[in-house]
Structure formats: C-alpha cells, structure tokens
C-alpha cells in the first residue's frame, strides 16, 4: 500500500482536487448565478438545470458516460481512471461544495471575467495532469491527440461555439451569447497560457573570452548544462566561443548575476522559449495515451 502513497502518485491527485474545486466555483458561483450560456456538456447541464432544476453534477455524469468509454480506447487506462475521478469529484463539488461559497451577484461582465479566469485555471491544472472532467474534454483531447499541432485553447473555443449560441437563442438572450463567447475566449487564453507556459523558459546565449569559466559558473549556479559553439566575431574578426544554456525563469536571473560577477565583459543575450523539453525539464503530457 505504501508504495502507491508516494509523492509521484499523490501530487497529481492533489492538483486534480484543487483544479476541480476552482472549476466548480468558477462555473457555479459566477456563470450559473449570472445565467451565462456556458460551453460543452457543462453548458448543456446548466441549460437542463435552468429548464427543470435537474442537478448540474448529475446531468454531467449522465452526459459524460458514453464519451468516457471512447476516451479509454483513444487515450488509455491512466487517463480514463483519472478522468472518471475528476468527473465524479467535479460533479459533486458543483452540486454540493460550490454552493457553500459566496455567490457573486454583481455585474455580468465581471462574472464573465471571473468565470473565465477561475474555471479556466482549474481545468488547465486538471489537463496538466493528463486528466479531464469529461464533457468537451472527451471531444477536445482526442482531437488534440490526432492533430497535436493545434493548441488546446483553440480547439476548446471552436467546440464551444454551438452550445453558447444555442443557449443564448433558447432564452432569447443576445447579451448572453456575447458574454458566453467572452467566457470562451478568456477560458481558451487562460488554458493555453497555463499549459504551454508551464514549460516556458529562457535561452541564454553568452559570448565570453573564457567559455570554460562560464560553463562552470552555470553548472555551479543552476545545475544546468550548456552547449558551446564556435563563433566568429563580425566586428573584430576573431574566433571565439558561444555558450548556449536553457534554464527556467528563476534560474536565469541567478545565472546572469553570476556571469556578470565572473566576467563583466561577457556578452549575454536572453531569449524567451515558449517550451523547453528534455533532460532536466519536465515533459508536459496532455492528450497523449498512457497505459
């Protein structure tokens, strides 16, 4: 039993719980109370709730069940198990836990902003564990697996258009359609920023007289390795060496200060890296088959 209760197994579960709570609060305490047309199966469940009072969480479980089987075949056993856990937990939280938190009753525009940011953050945390709460995720992630070059945010936005427009037309709420589309845009941006920003980093290019000194400074300061290139100076016409090092945002500042202290004449260029993968960096797995 103890071998299963490790940080490697408990950390994803803890993050999934946090993600489900944020998603439930963002949707129930802001979107539902502001009567915003929502996206995917969540939007359908909210429509059912507004029409006859049927519990949103229960409706989500019923709607998700057939698609869960499809995702098991496409994305594997691990994704299926974690998604069933998140789906049930999210459904319980949106019906029983979220109502215990204060409900926002102010401007619909502010509700849109809060819903998009809070629920988007929650769903992004869940997706980063290679799991989902069902609904649109069970459609979006197989699409992502088939066409991995597409960003999750873009796929979500396209998948969300029909439920948002349908909900607004059903209740003759044109403003609701506009607000719903705004939620979808914010939701998509937050998901892309958090998911693809998780592997973001910095790329340092350093030209120095003593490349071995800079290499040692980088390793001592950050524990990162580096690559040394032969370079030819265009101004002085001398042969020199260029050091390339990828590091995360926090390490970059420490490395820069250490380089300046070791060699004030070193020429350093800092580049933004949207994603860094490989040894020493976490590889983010989203929408890929595991187990």
N, C-alpha and C positions, 0 to 999 in steps of 0.2 A: 504493500500500500504506500509505503514511504517513498518508493522510487517514482511514484506518479505525482506526489505532492512536492514538486520542485519548482524553482523559480521559472524554469522554462515552460512548465505547464500551467502554473498559477497566474503568471503575469498576463498572458492573453485573456484568460477568463476574467481577471480583474478589470482589464481595459474594456472588455466587452460589456461588463456590467455598467461601467461609467458611461460608455457610448450609448447603451440602451436608455439609461436614465436621462441623458442630455436630449436624445432624440424624442423621448416621450414628453418631456417638459416643453421642448420647443414646439411640438405639434399640438398637444392638448392645451397647455396654458396660454398659447398665443394663437395658433391657427384655428383651432376649433372654436375658441371663445370669440374670435374676431370673424368667424364664419368665412374664412378664406378658402377658396377652392384649392384643394391640395392635389398632390401628384400620385400617380401609380395606384397600387392597391390601397394605400393609406387614404388617398382621395376618395376611392370607391367606398371604403368603410365609413369615412366621415359622411359621405352622401347618404348611405343607408341609415346612419345614426340620426342625421337631421330629418330624414323622412319618417322613421318609425321608432327612434330611440334605441335601436339594437346596439349592444355594447361594441365599441370600436375594436377592442382587442380580440373579442370572439370572432367578429367578422373577418379580421385579418388572418386568423388561424385557418378558418374555413376556406378563404380565397387562396391562401398560400399553399395548402396541402398538395394539390396536383403538380404545381411547379417545383416543389421541393424534390419530388422524385426525378424530374427531368434534370435538375442540377446535380443530383447524386451521380447520374450517369456521365455528365459532362465534366464536373469539377471535382469529383472524388469523394471518398468517405469522410476525410477530415473536414472538408468544407461543409458537407451535409450535416455532420454531428454538431459542429459549432453554430451553424446557421439555425438548426432546429432549437438549440439552446437559446440563441439570441431572439429568435422569432417568438418563442413562448414567453421569455422574460420581458421583451418589449411589449407584448400584448398585455401581460399582467400589469406592467408599470403604467401603461397608458390608461388602463381601466381603474386601477386601484391606488397607485402611488402618486402619479402626477396630480390627481385632484386634491391631494393633501397640501400641495404647494400653492402659494398665492397665484391667482389667475389675473392676467393683465386685461384691463377693460378700457384702455385709453385709445389713442389714435390707431387706426387700422394700418397706416403706413409704418408706424413704429413696431406694430405687431409683425408686419411683414419682415422688417429688418431683423428683429429678434428671432423670429421663427427660422428664417433662412440661415442665420449665423449659428444659433444654438443647435438646431436639429442637424444642420449640415456638418457641424463639428462632431456631433455624436455618431452620425452614420460614417463619417470619414474614419473615426477611431475604430469602429467595427470592421470596416473594409480593410483597414491596415493589418488586422489580424487574420485576413483572408477568410472572413465570415460575412454574414449578412443577416438582416432581419426579415428577409423574404420580400414579397411584393415585387416592385420594379427591379430590385436587385437580382431576382431569379431570372429576369429577362436581360438585364444590362450586362451581368458578368459573363454569361455565355457569349454574348456579342463581343465583349472585350476579349474573351479567350480566342474567338475566331479572327477578330481584327484587332490585334494588340496595339496597333499604331494609333488607334482612336483613344482620346482621353476619356476617363470615366465621366467627368463633368459634362462633356459634350453629348455623350450617349444618354445620360440622365435627362438633360434638357429636352432632347428630341423625343424621348419616351414619355415625357411629362406633358406634352402639349395637349394631347387629346383629353385626358381627364380634367385638366384645368379648364379648357374651353367648354367641355360638356357640363361641368358643374356650374359655371357661370351662366350658361344658356338655360339650364334646367330651372335655376332660381331667378332668372331674368336679372342678373347682377353683372352688368358690364364692368363696373369698377372692380368687382371680384375677379373677373378674368385678368384684368391688368395687374391687380395685386398678386394673383396666383402666378402669373408669368414672372413678376419681380421676385417672388419667393424662389421660383425655379432657377432664375439667373443667379441669385445670391447663393443658393444651395449648390449649384454647379461650380461656382467660383471657389467657394469655401472648400469643397471636396478636393478639387484639383490642387489648390494651394497647399492644403494639409498633407495630402497623399504624396504628391510629387515634390513638395517642399521638404518632406521628411528625409529624402536622400540628397537634398541640395548641399552644396559645399563650396569651397574656394579652391581655386587653382593658382598656385604661386609660380611665377617664372622669375628666376633670380640669375643675374649676371654678376659674377664676382671674380676677383683675382685668384682666390683660393677656394676651389669648389669642394675640396675635402673638408675644409673648415666649416663651410655652410652645411654640408651633408651631416657632419657630426652635431652641429647646433640643432638642426631639425630633428634628428633622432633623439637627442637628449631632451629637447623641449616638448615634443609631441609624441614621440614614439613612432612617427611616420617614416616610411622610406621615401626615396626620391629617385628620379631618373636624371642622368647627366648627359647633356648633348654637347657635341662640338659645335661651336658658333664662330662666325667670322664678323668682326666689327665693321660696319659700313662706313663709319666716320674715320676711325683710326687705322682701319685695315689690318688689325691684329687678330690672331686666332685666340679665342677664349672658350670658356665652357659655360653652358647654361644649365641651371638646376631646375627641374620641374617637380613640384610636390602638390599632391591633393590632400586637403585636410578639411575638417569641419569648421563651422563659423567661429566657434570658441577658440580652437587651436590656432586659427590664422593670426589672431592678434598677438598671442604669446610668441609665435614663431617670428612674426615681423619685428617685435621688440628685441628678441634675442639676436636676430640677424643684424639689426642696426647696432646693437651693443658689440657684436663680434667684428663687424666690418662696416663702418659708416659709409664707405664708398660703394657698397654693393647696390646694384640697380634692381629694384623689385617691382614686378607688375602683378596685381591681384585681379583675377578674373572670376566672374560668377559661373558656377557649374550647376545647372538645373538638376542633374542627377550624378551621383558618384557611386559606383558599384565595384566590387572586387575585394581582395584581401584587406581586412581591417575595417571594411564598411559593411553595414547591414544591407542585404539584398531584399528589397520590398517585394513581397509576393501578393499580388491582387489578381483574382480571376484566373489563377493557374491551378491545374489539377494536382492535388496532393493526396496520396493514399487511396 
